[in-house]
Amino acid sequence: MAQTAFAAKLTTSKEVVDLSLIDQTGNPCENFFQYACGNWLKSTPIPGDKSALYRFSEIDENTLVILKNILQNYQTGNNSPVQAESDKLGKFYSACLNTSGNEVTAKKGVDDLLEKIHLLQSKKNFMLLLASLHRQGINPFFGIYSMQNPGDATRMIATIDQGGLGLPEKGYYTDQENSKIRAEYKKHIKQSLLITGIRTEDAVILTNKIFKLENAIAKISLSAQDQQDPIKTYNPIGKMALQKISPAMDWNQYFKSINFTTSDVLNVVGPDYFLKLASLINRTSLSDLKAYMVWDAIRETSRFSTIALQNEHFNFYGKIMNGTTEREPHWKQCIASVDNSMGEALGESFIKVAFGQNSKDMADTLVFNVKDSLKEMITKLDWMDDQTKVGALKKIGKLNQKIGFPDHFRSYENLEVTDDSWFMNTLASNVMQFDETIKKANLPVNRTIWGMTPPTDNAYYDPTMNEIVFPAGILQAPLFNANSSLAANYGSTGATIGHEMTHGFDDSGSQYDELGNLKNWWSKESADVYKKKAQCLIDQYSSYKTDEGIALDGKLSLGENIADLGGLKLALAAFYKTNLNIPEDDMKTFFIAYGQSWCGKMTKEAERTVINTDVHSLPKFRVNGVISNLPEFAKAFQCSEGQAMAPKNRCSIW
Ligand SMILES: [Zn+2]
């Protein structure tokens, strides 16, 4: 892509640690989160269009402004033919901003989808219809995609997984405490049906049928906790065997229709789900199946659909589920949508303005030192036997890192983009991504691809690739600043790097070997000690309660809590590599940087959703839960034993 001239607002030069955010009246030994973030918490309200706000949300705002400048420049349309990608980016953004154009084309788009469903005459062609919906990114009943094969990390494998629920988790359909949400959800279904032109009396009847079927799907679905289990979710099965498990579903028809012909084997995330799903489909009337698919098609497209459907979607998912009071400005949704559909093209322009060589160099050094510390930590572990250590060290030896942006940016040559339909552009992008993922099934793994786009303010560890990935979007101030002190950068981004690396050794990641195969490299003795140590963290986090009195689920969040604890410990060890005699004040800065990297708050609605479905703990406990396990913290802040942040018994894993 040719360099374009525009005046983008450069990244904020904010320091990683901001002493003015500290609540000086708070006691760091009793509640460190409150101490490190107290003034921020007091002076920063959650904006109406957000359900959660973090100190690092500044990065997102700043990135949005940069991306807006880039896209506005591409919108002018005077890009030369060689700039086909920037032209497409500009068009995609324009189409999203063109609300009147989208109103007409989305209405037609929804009508066409519903017509396609209504045309289904018998269950014989049911799987053909599903295939066609899945291709467009609409996933009633289940979804299909390719992933790296956990049994053979060199190849991809097609995977089918449960799906098609409008509420976040199966518990929402039955739990007593969610009865109000269920009632609101039913209202939302009815309201959406009415918007698409269904008569009031029909809408009431259909809503009940739809909810009943969703409820039945929820009942046979895997829980959020089971979905975290790499063993339970890996079930390579032949196409014939799948047909036997679920006779009421014509898989041959389905696979042919989506062009999945490269392999006879696929991974079935929950075989029991598909067994029961087939019988559910078998005993449900065709008209009820169609009613549910109509609803699913409306629901899964409403974010980019007609304004009435967008608003109705927001009323339920924004207001009721997340406590947001107003919608995000439309241009921000448009940028998120461009990033979602053409993220690497957008990212290629982003890094030119927002990621300099000094950032890359510093991030590389941090990664190097944290990785080195992990190696030393494993070598010194007293509870792990030598045989298991060999496996662990092999794993670190092969650990790959991707920092900033990919070496090669993917092409969007096959994506058709119009300038008047956000709806159709999004479906076209879904089709492109679907065809690509199916084409990959059974092919050798491409180790150069990225799972996040460069502007993304997030990072990940992928156990099947055995790699950590840090996009340029998260290596931004105030989380990271090449000009801030080492103490600050190690406490903040160093801890995140350590966190992602530790995922390779959390309850789930530790079941993969150095190449990314789901293969046990643990001796029974070491595995038993590990389990016991993990139980300590389960108990610790399960004992925490929110201000509303809701208890955390220490089992669901175990992997993340292990990574949080390991992450800060590794960051500290890595920081020691820069100076063996860290001055007292720097040690405090290190911990404050960690605390302030998690300054955040969320609406009570969002908090409940997070506790039920998110594998991460709430910000307060990500800070207090971790630092209270580190004696170095108590020493730095001179806490005495028995204070909340200096308990007598600590949990320790790595
Ligand atoms: Zn994590």
Residues whose N, C-alpha, C, O or C-beta is under 5 A from the ligand:
A	BS01	ZN	E560 A563
